[in-house]
Structure formats: structure tokens, C-alpha cells
Amino acid sequence: MDKNSNIFKKLLSLITYKTPDKKKEFFIPEVNEKGYHADENEQEDYISDNIDDNLKYLKNEFNYPTNKDIVIREFKAMGKYRAFIVYIDGMADRNTINNFILRPLLKSKGANKGEEVRLEYILENVIETDQVQKVTKSNKIIDEILYGDTGLYIDGWDFYIFSETKGFDKRGVENPKTEAVVRGPQEAFNENLRTNVTLLRRSIKNKGFTTEFIKIGKQSNKLCAICYINGLINPAIVTEVKRRLNGIDTAEIESSGMVEQFIEDSPMNLVPTILSTERPDKASLNMLDGKVAIVVDGSPFVLVAPITVIDIFHSPEDVTVRWQYGTLIRFVRVYAILVAMLLPGLYIAATNFHQEMIPTEILIAIAKARENVPFPTIIEILLMELSFELIREAGIRVPGMLGNTIGIIGALILGQAAVQADLISPVIIIIIATTGLGSFAIPDFSFALGIRLLRILFILAGYSLGFYGITLMLVVVASLGFDIKSFGVPFFSSYAPKVRKSFDKVIRYPVWKQEFRPDEFNPLNVRQQPKISRKWTEQCEDKKNE
């Protein structure tokens, strides 16, 4: 009896109303509010004033001399003080170390007054590198060495002097690989953090441009740069970004893609809520709208947050061309998104459930094409979708220009052979090819992947309930989409709720009409240009009046 009673209670609990748990959500305030920061209670050890203790500590930490990358060079500084320098071979520039650190220390004879070596004398008269800092914490020493700087210690000090000597090889600035444009800058980010920040600074020459560094990953010690424009961005956004980055507790971070997964609002969303770009001009344009750029060392893609759905299908090329052309391109992209998401599902729904909506001539042509095909339409669609994905993946993995050739030839041969063998109808080939073109027309790669997953759901919905299933799936996708947030900003806030009319959504008005920045990010400086930004027009009017 008790067992049946427990089962009844469990069933009853499933249908009874429960008060939902209130989750604390982040939002962007309209005024500058005092934010919160991550705890910084981690204890830091101080440095011994004995050279032997410091040598023992470094050798133990870096597994020296088994570890051949670490270099510890002992010598007599200024002819009388025991000293050593430490750096990682390959991460530091040897010419800088030899010519501007080691050689001056060996040739200098020390200060004139007293026997004690002084920090001020070393910094002002001996070390010849441009960037020098004093480090007093032992854990900070390890980080500086790992980043490619060179540490100097002299017996009796309770601190180190670190000089900027980063000199490892890196890839140069090249053309964008995945976000190519016809008209616009042809520079792309690379794997070097300092180069990427410099590319952003070249685009935004503003005294408020601020860069903050945060280390993430307990084992990899990956360095992240948070770039924003002070005085423009809402401070609450910066505070929230730093809180989430400081809250990452993992051993390894390899790329910006991993960082994106750690800090995004909801990992269950099929569409990205953080923008990833390899173009400095695209990242800088978003920063000028009041957003944060997150640069991860070792990754050629920069993250931008927060974003809305409008930011995903915008391209820097839209701004560089005339407003009529940019508007046309955006309409094409919207059409591409709808085609890539809905076309196969609509075809299945129309041919299986709603033949009366298809013109008779087209219906007869479809029936003749499918006369000898042994598979139902759903199987044809899924087989061709899988084949198309295989060709696309193979084209990416094959090195060099050969990949594009294999992709085109493979698709032609496979499609022609499947039609001649009566395995696939020609109409399905047209449907899948058009759908693939729609996917390629989407500017954001992550968003295109999400559309591909949604396409499968619409295919199943159309196969199950026809147009009713498509409509029901649209309602579900729209409902879930309106619940998505990016760092507290509703994903569809460009449309609702909104305060003022935007001149840069799908229809792109002329740049001289875009007076205000996007309202959904609550920037401190909303206006980006005066109402009349073309001052020469006023001068022309004055001349006419004269």
C-alpha cells in the first residue's frame, strides 16, 4: 500500500504547479553602477633574499636541468655581485638578452657610492631594455618567465627585475580566410596576442582604448586581453566580462572557441551569443558600438560581446559600399538564411501533404522524376544532406587548392551518378544545392552551423505534420529565440523592446544618417555623430543664400 502511495505522490508531483526557482540574471544598467569583482584572496609567496634559495626554487619549479628549454645563467654582476638571469629558450630574444642585459651587467663596475648594489642604479645606468618592471611575488616570477620575459636576480635582493624580451616566431598578418570581402581591409588576426591588440589599436586611435589582461587555465596559463573604449562602454559590461573570465576554473584553454563556451549565457542554444571574427575592422566597429573585444593568446579569432541577432549577419563590407548596395546584400543574406533553414522541410511538406498547392505541371514533373526512385522523399533528402556534409568536410580537410576542386568535382560526379542510377531525383539535387548555397552565404560560421541543425528539425517537422509541423516548429524556435540573452542583452532586442528607431538593421541607411549607437547596450555616449554630419552641405546652403 505504501509503495502504491509513493508512486501516486510522484505522479501527482509531475502535474502539480511548482513555484519556479528564481535565477539571478545579469543585466546592463543604464547608469554607472558599482560592480563586483572576482575574489583575489589567493595567497602569494614572497621572494627570499638569498641567491641559492632562489636558484633552488626556480630549478625545482621548472624541472631543471632535465628541462632543456629553461636557461639559467649565473655570473658576477658589475664584477662583484653574484647574480643570474633566467629565461626560456625560444620564447625570448637572445640578441636583446646578450646586448642589452647581460653585456651591460658584465661591463659595468657598479655605483660610486657604497658597496651595496642599488635598484635605481641598475635601472637607470645598466639595463638598456625599454620595458623593465620590479616583481616581488614568486608566482608572478613564473608567469613572466613563461610569457617570454627575462628575469634578473642579484644576491641580497628580495625581488626580481624583469625585462621585455619576447621574441618567439609568429605568423605574419595575412588575408582573412573565412570572412573575405571584396571591398574593405584585407588584414586578419593571427595567433599573437600583442599583434592582435595592435591591429585593433590601428583601427581605433582613441585615448580611451583600454586593454586589461587576465590569465585563465591552471596548466596552460593562457593570457586573455579585454579591449574596450573607456568612457563609451557601459562599465557593467566590462565588470561582467571580467567576472566570467575570472570564474573559469579549468586546467587547459587552447583557443577562443573554448573561452566562448565557458562564458556564454546558455550552452544549450543552437545559435551563438558571442560573435567570433578574424577581421580587425569588424571587431573595432563593434567596439565603437559599446562592446568588449576578448583577445585570446594563440587564437586568430577575437570574441565580441554582447551581441544581438543583427550583428550575426552584418559584414564590414556593408559599410564600405553605398547604402543601396549594402541593403541589397543584407536582403540576400536574410533570404539565404530562410532558404538554408526551411527549403528542404517545405519541399517535403508540399510533396507529401499539400500537393494541391503545387501547380499541376510542376507536380507532374516531380512525379515523373521520382517514378523510378525506390526511396521516399525523406530518405532522399537525408541521404543528400549527409553526402553534401561529407563533401564539404572532405573539401576542408584536403590541403591546398585541391580541396575546392575535389568538392566541386565530387559534388557533380556524385549527383550525376545518383540521378542516372535512379537513386535520387533531380529535384532533390536542386533543393540540396540551393540549400548549401544559402548556408555558404551566411557570414558567421557558427551561426551557419546552427542553421544546419535547425534545418534537420524542420525536415522532420515537415515530414511529420506538413506545413502545420513547419509552423509549429517556427513558433517553438521563435519562442526559444526570444528567451536567448547575450550578457544580459535580449537576443532580439534590436526589434523589441526598443526605444528609438535604428538606421542600421536589415535596411542600411546612409552612414551620415546613423546618428546614434545601438540602444540595447546602454553606452555612456549614445550619440556618435551630430544630426548634420555633412557640414559641407550647410556651407553650400550659405553660399546659395549669399
Secondary structure, DSSP 8 states (H G I E B T S, - for coil): -HHHHHHHHHHHHHHS-------------SS--------------B--S-HHHHHHHHHHHTTTTT-SSEEEEEEEETTTEEEEEEEEBTTB-HHHHIIIIIHHHHH----SS-SS--HHHIIIII---S-EEEE-BHHHHHHHHHTT-EEEEETT-SSEEEE--B----------SSS--SSS------S-HHHHHHHHHHH---TTEEEEEEEE-TTT-EEEEEEEETTTS-HHHHHHHHHHHHT---S---SHHHHHHHHSS-TT-SS-SSEEES-HHHHHHHHTTT-EEEEETT-S-EEEES--HHHHS--THHHHS-HHHHHHHHHHHHHHHHHHHHHHHHHHHHHHT-GGGS-HHHHHHHHHHTTT--S-HHHHHHHHHHHHHHHHHHHHHS-TTHHHHHHHHHHHHHHHHHHHTTSS-HHHHHHHHHHHHHHHT-S-HHHHHHHHHHHHHHHHHHHHHTHHHHHHHHHHHHHHHTT-EETTEETTTTTSS-SS--SBSSSB--GGG--B--GGG--S--BSS-S---HHHHHHHHHHH-
